[in-house]
Amino acid sequence: MSEFTHRTVKTNGIDMHVAEYGPEDGKPVIFVHGFPELWRSWQHQLKAVGDAGYRAVAPDMRGYGQTTAPKNVEDYDVHQLTADLAGLADDLGVDQAAWVGHDWGAWAMWFMSMLHADRVHSLVNISVPFMPRAVSPPVQFMKQIFGENFFYIVYFQDVGPAETELEKDVRKTVLRFAWSVSGAAAADFGSRNFAPVKYSDGIGFLDQMSDPPDGLASMPWFTQDDLDYFVGEFERSGYFGPVSWYRNIDRNWETTPELTDKAPQQPVLFIAGTNDVVIRAASPDGMRETIPDLRGIELVEGPGHWIHMEQPEEVNSRVLKFLADVGYH
């Protein structure tokens, strides 16, 4: 995709691959992807925001794509992830930037907005709502709730099983995950995913999902070029890094006691598709009480978890309006 500029940024002890679009002297808008994605997930946002005069920037996050993938689980905790992003802002020569996060990228940005509050001018987060700091370690709580039933976050905690499963057939992994939490598949996936399934040695993450019934024809928003790019990157880098973000959930809780009763103070916009399985499990409505400068909770009818790819124009228009409304120009 030659229209994007690609370069490597030195930040927080790693090499971070970054894609950019738009004028170099434009104010930066930084897009932070989730699991298991890449900078390319933001290709439509980069173009729209760059064409509007901003410097649109999307890294491959730590452990993904062409960015360094450390070998230790602890290297993927929230302190490292947010320090990577602070270093990216340094490289861009700005004290503050506007940020857009999705999925785990949204989760990381909730932390970023508090741990590095001075680096975040404003924030659009997609799919994963803000939740105040829990009263106990989250994964321990999940284990109590789900017991003998399968839950993917608990399954991801042990090093080995998840990587082995996801790397066995990367093309199948990419296709199955892309389809199963999309808007078109969400009704079926949601009922199966949230129904109790007894955990056993033979069951895995992808067993909770299904193949697109007509291949890529089922997903007009995900092209053959997209598929080939994602498969090539994950075949090379593997899934240890991405899954290790999950393995730090309790560590992140243990190492951030100062965030008790804290919330982002910056202007925030939240966007999600009505068929996103995440907001079925975690309603965003509580943010109206916890985030003082919440500019809106905007639900787009139809799309699922990949709203920024499924209906990019809906995300683009909301991001650009928000940037104008908060005076970021």
C-alpha positions in Angstrom: 0.0 0.0 0.0 2.4 2.6 -1.3 0.2 5.6 -0.4 1.2 5.2 3.2 4.6 6.2 4.6 6.3 3.5 6.6 9.2 3.9 9.1 10.7 2.6 12.3 10.5 4.6 15.5 12.9 3.9 18.4 10.7 4.0 21.6 11.0 2.6 25.1 13.8 0.2 24.0 11.9 -1.3 21.1 11.7 -0.7 17.3 8.1 0.3 16.5 6.8 0.0 12.9 4.6 3.0 12.1 2.4 3.8 9.1 1.5 7.4 8.3 -0.7 9.4 6.0 -1.2 13.1 5.6 1.0 16.2 6.0 4.1 15.9 8.2 3.3 19.3 9.7 -0.3 18.3 10.5 -1.3 17.8 14.2 -0.9 14.1 14.9 -3.8 11.7 15.4 -2.5 8.4 16.6 -4.5 5.2 16.1 -3.9 2.3 18.5 -5.1 -1.2 17.3 -6.3 -4.1 19.3 -6.3 -7.9 19.2 -5.3 -9.5 16.9 -4.9 -6.6 14.5 -2.2 -4.5 12.9 -1.7 -0.9 11.7 -3.6 -1.9 8.6 -6.9 -2.2 10.5 -6.9 1.6 10.4 -6.2 2.1 6.7 -9.5 3.9 6.0 -9.2 6.1 9.0 -5.6 7.1 8.1 -6.7 8.3 4.7 -9.8 10.2 5.9 -8.0 11.9 8.8 -4.9 12.6 6.7 -6.9 14.1 3.9 -8.5 16.4 6.5 -5.0 17.9 7.2 -3.9 15.9 10.2 -0.8 13.7 10.4 -2.5 10.3 10.8 -0.3 7.7 12.5 -0.8 4.0 13.2 1.8 1.8 14.8 2.1 -1.9 14.9 1.9 -2.3 18.7 4.4 -4.2 20.8 4.4 -7.9 19.8 2.6 -7.3 16.5 3.7 -7.1 12.9 7.0 -5.5 12.3 7.4 -4.1 15.8 9.7 -5.7 18.3 8.2 -8.7 20.1 9.9 -9.3 23.5 10.2 -12.8 24.8 9.0 -12.3 28.4 5.3 -12.1 29.4 6.0 -9.2 31.8 7.3 -7.1 28.9 3.6 -6.7 27.7 2.2 -5.0 30.8 0.4 -1.7 30.7 3.5 0.3 31.8 5.4 -0.9 28.8 2.5 -0.4 26.3 1.9 3.2 27.4 5.6 4.0 27.6 5.8 2.9 23.9 3.1 5.3 23.0 4.6 8.2 25.0 7.9 7.6 23.1 6.0 7.6 19.8 4.6 11.1 20.8 8.1 12.1 21.6 9.3 11.0 18.1 6.5 13.0 16.5 7.8 16.1 18.4 4.6 16.8 20.4 3.7 17.0 24.0 0.1 16.0 23.4 -1.8 14.2 20.6 -5.3 13.2 19.9 -5.7 9.4 20.1 -8.1 6.7 18.8 -8.1 3.2 20.3 -9.9 0.1 19.5 -10.3 -3.2 21.5 -7.1 -3.7 23.4 -5.9 -0.4 21.9 -8.9 1.3 23.6 -8.1 -0.5 26.9 -4.4 0.6 26.7 -5.6 4.2 26.0 -7.8 4.2 29.1 -4.6 3.6 31.0 -2.7 6.0 28.9 -5.2 8.8 29.6 -4.5 8.4 33.3 -0.8 7.2 33.6 0.4 9.7 31.0 -2.5 12.2 31.2 -0.3 15.1 29.9 0.2 13.3 26.6 -3.5 12.8 25.8 -5.3 15.9 24.4 -8.4 14.0 23.6 -9.5 10.4 23.0 -11.9 8.4 20.8 -12.2 4.9 22.0 -14.0 2.2 20.1 -15.7 -1.0 21.4 -14.2 -1.4 24.9 -15.8 0.9 27.4 -14.0 2.4 30.4 -14.4 0.4 33.6 -13.2 1.8 37.0 -10.5 -0.2 38.7 -11.8 -3.4 40.0 -11.8 -4.3 43.7 -9.9 -7.5 43.1 -7.6 -9.0 40.5 -9.8 -9.4 37.4 -8.6 -12.8 36.1 -9.0 -14.3 39.5 -12.5 -13.0 39.5 -13.2 -14.4 36.0 -12.0 -17.8 37.2 -14.5 -17.7 40.0 -17.3 -16.6 37.7 -16.7 -19.1 34.9 -15.5 -22.0 37.0 -15.3 -25.1 34.9 -16.8 -23.3 31.8 -14.5 -22.2 29.0 -13.7 -18.4 28.9 -11.1 -17.3 26.5 -9.3 -14.8 28.8 -8.7 -17.6 31.4 -7.6 -19.9 28.5 -5.1 -17.3 27.4 -3.3 -17.1 30.7 -1.1 -20.2 30.3 1.8 -19.8 27.9 1.7 -22.3 25.1 -1.9 -23.6 24.4 -3.3 -20.4 22.8 -0.2 -19.7 20.6 -0.1 -23.3 19.4 -3.8 -23.2 18.5 -3.7 -19.9 16.7 -0.5 -20.6 14.8 -1.5 -24.0 13.6 -3.3 -22.5 10.6 -2.9 -18.7 10.6 -5.2 -18.2 7.5 -8.0 -20.1 9.3 -7.4 -18.1 12.5 -7.5 -14.7 10.7 -10.6 -15.6 8.7 -12.5 -17.2 11.5 -11.8 -14.3 13.9 -12.6 -11.7 11.3 -15.9 -13.2 10.5 -17.2 -14.4 13.9 -17.3 -11.1 15.7 -18.4 -9.1 12.6 -21.8 -7.6 12.5 -23.2 -10.2 10.1 -22.2 -13.1 12.3 -22.7 -11.5 15.7 -26.2 -12.9 16.5 -25.1 -16.5 16.1 -21.7 -15.9 17.7 -23.1 -14.1 20.6 -25.5 -16.8 21.6 -22.8 -19.5 21.3 -20.0 -17.5 22.9 -21.9 -16.6 26.0 -23.5 -20.0 26.5 -21.7 -22.2 29.1 -19.3 -24.6 27.5 -17.4 -27.0 29.7 -13.7 -26.5 29.6 -11.7 -29.5 28.4 -8.2 -30.1 27.0 -9.7 -30.5 23.6 -11.4 -27.1 23.4 -9.8 -23.9 22.2 -10.5 -20.3 21.3 -11.3 -20.9 17.7 -13.9 -23.6 18.6 -16.0 -20.8 19.9 -16.1 -19.3 16.3 -17.1 -20.3 12.8 -15.7 -20.0 9.3 -17.3 -17.3 7.0 -20.0 -19.3 5.1 -18.9 -17.9 1.7 -15.3 -17.1 2.4 -14.3 -13.5 1.8 -17.6 -12.9 -0.1 -19.1 -12.9 3.4 -17.0 -10.0 4.4 -16.9 -7.3 1.6 -15.0 -5.1 4.1 -12.0 -7.5 4.3 -10.3 -7.9 1.0 -7.9 -10.6 -0.4 -5.1 -8.2 0.0 -6.1 -7.6 3.7 -6.2 -11.3 4.3 -2.8 -12.0 2.7 -1.2 -9.1 4.6 -2.6 -10.2 8.0 -1.7 -13.9 7.4 1.9 -13.0 6.3 2.5 -10.8 9.3 1.1 -13.3 11.9 2.9 -16.3 10.3 6.1 -14.4 10.8 5.6 -12.9 14.2 3.3 -15.5 15.8 0.8 -14.9 18.6 2.9 -15.0 21.8 3.1 -11.2 22.0 -0.6 -10.4 21.3 -1.8 -13.1 23.7 0.6 -11.9 26.4 -1.3 -8.7 26.7 -4.0 -10.8 28.3 -1.5 -12.4 30.6 -0.8 -9.1 32.3 -4.3 -8.2 33.3 -3.8 -9.1 36.9 -0.3 -7.6 37.0 -1.7 -4.4 35.6 -4.2 -4.3 38.4 -1.6 -5.1 41.0 0.8 -2.4 39.8 -1.7 0.5 39.5 -3.3 1.0 42.9 -3.1 4.8 42.4 -5.9 4.5 39.8 -8.5 3.5 42.3 -11.5 5.8 41.9 -9.7 7.6 39.0 -11.1 8.2 35.5 -9.9 10.0 32.3 -10.3 13.7 32.6 -9.8 14.5 28.9 -12.6 14.9 26.3 -13.7 11.4 25.4 -16.0 10.0 22.6 -17.0 6.4 22.7 -18.1 4.5 19.5 -19.3 1.0 19.0 -21.5 -1.1 16.6 -24.8 -2.4 17.9 -23.7 -5.9 17.1 -20.4 -5.7 18.9 -20.2 -8.7 21.3 -18.1 -6.6 23.7 -20.8 -4.1 24.6 -23.2 -7.0 25.0 -21.0 -8.2 27.8 -19.9 -4.8 29.1 -22.4 -2.0 28.7 -20.9 1.5 28.0 -23.7 3.3 29.9 -21.7 3.5 33.1 -19.3 5.9 31.5 -21.9 8.6 31.8 -21.3 8.6 35.5 -17.5 8.0 35.6 -16.1 10.1 32.8 -16.6 13.9 33.5 -16.0 15.1 29.9 -17.7 12.4 28.0 -18.8 13.9 24.7 -21.0 11.0 23.7 -21.7 7.3 23.5 -22.5 6.7 19.8 -23.8 3.3 18.7 -23.9 2.7 15.0 -26.6 0.3 13.9 -25.4 -2.9 12.3 -21.6 -3.4 12.5 -19.9 -5.7 15.0 -16.5 -5.5 16.6 -14.7 -4.4 13.5 -16.8 -1.2 13.0 -13.7 0.8 11.8 -13.4 -1.7 8.9 -17.0 -2.7 8.4 -18.4 0.8 8.3 -15.3 3.1 8.1 -17.2 6.2 7.0 -19.3 6.1 10.2 -16.2 6.1 12.3 -14.3 8.6 10.2 -17.1 11.2 10.3 -17.5 10.9 14.0 -13.7 11.1 14.7 -13.4 14.2 12.5 -16.4 15.9 14.1 -15.0 15.2 17.6 -11.6 16.6 16.7 -13.3 19.8 15.5 -15.5 20.0 18.5 -12.6 19.7 21.0 -10.6 22.3 19.1 -7.8 20.0 17.9 -6.7 21.6 14.6 
